[in-house]
Amino acid sequence: MKSKFIAVLALLSASAFAAEPNPVGLQLWSLRHEMEASVPDGMALVRKLGFTNVESAGTYKMTPQEFRAQADAHGLKIVCGHFPYDRMLTDLDGVVADAKTLGVSNVIVAWIPHKGDFTVDDAHVAAQNFNKFGAALKAAGIGFGFHTHGYEFKPVADGSSAYDVLLKETDPKLVFVEMDVFWVVAAGQDPVALLKKNPNRYKMFHVKDMRKGPITVGYSGGAPVEDNVIVGQGRMDWPAIVAEGKSVGADVFFVEDETSDPVNNIPPSLTYLATLGLKP
């Protein structure tokens, strides 16, 4: 009887855990000005805003050890880290070592350097490098992905794009996609359609919203700050995006606020995301 009781308790605990909303993290780029001024104060602000999970984008002149110590001291877990593409080409062993020091589970490349349009030829080269990066990181127990930035989606003559090449020529066991919803929409793409088309490729999101009305961002990979708005107040269909993302296993969400006032705009974004079952 006792063993049956314990088994029931375990089942109930597992069910309760499964029902918990996915914790929302913060991409620290959102508070880059605060972090540049003072990492300890920036970390304290992140915690004050309610986050426990963060995604790094550099260590603000600190060593990885010092940065990790500050995160630990403020009760923050660095679950993912962005590293420059060029550094991964020239110092992959160093990236792996720094990722281990930071304690991240995943490493992301957020930008592939290119001149002019990002071409299919550029994508062929990047895909080969991504597979190499992913293999090295997997051997160290760390995942690897790339972050969408809009420029990958510019169509070529046959209607395909460099993005299609990146997906086709990277190994799904080594390379996943971090979908930045803003840049996907800026490039004229439908986030839900992308998730449905390649359901095994997406693992996490950058959550940021785009103002309603006409925009002219296109494939540039850059946008005026005014195009960014509080999550839930723009054009994105967040209920559909979140639901489809969870259904395909893309269930890691990082708020990346690139509005003119992230400190005051992040809280209402979190209030909205809570209505979708997403909380820090």
HELIX and SHEET records of a PDB file:
HELIX    1   1 LYS A    2  ALA A   19  1                                  18    
HELIX    2   2 LEU A   28  LEU A   31  5                                   4    
HELIX    3   3 ARG A   32  ALA A   37  1                                   6    
HELIX    4   4 VAL A   39  LYS A   48  1                                  10    
HELIX    5   5 PRO A   64  ALA A   73  1                                  10    
HELIX    6   6 TYR A   85  THR A   90  1                                   6    
HELIX    7   7 LEU A   92  LEU A  102  1                                  11    
HELIX    8   8 VAL A  120  ALA A  139  1                                  20    
HELIX    9   9 TYR A  151  PHE A  153  5                                   3    
HELIX   10  10 ALA A  162  GLU A  169  1                                   8    
HELIX   11  11 VAL A  181  ALA A  186  1                                   6    
HELIX   12  12 PRO A  191  LYS A  197  1                                   7    
HELIX   13  13 VAL A  225  ASP A  227  5                                   3    
HELIX   14  14 TRP A  238  SER A  247  1                                  10    
HELIX   15  15 PRO A  262  ALA A  274  1                                  13    
SHEET    1   A 9 VAL A  24  GLN A  27  0                                        
SHEET    2   A 9 ASN A  53  ALA A  57  1                                        
SHEET    3   A 9 LYS A  77  HIS A  82  1                                        
SHEET    4   A 9 ASN A 106  VAL A 109  1                                        
SHEET    5   A 9 GLY A 143  HIS A 147  1                                        
SHEET    6   A 9 PHE A 176  ASP A 180  1                                        
SHEET    7   A 9 TYR A 202  VAL A 207  1                                        
SHEET    8   A 9 VAL A 252  VAL A 255  1                                        
SHEET    9   A 9 VAL A  24  GLN A  27  1                                        
SHEET    1   B 2 ASP A 209  MET A 210  0                                        
SHEET    2   B 2 ASN A 228  VAL A 229 -1                                        
END                                                                             
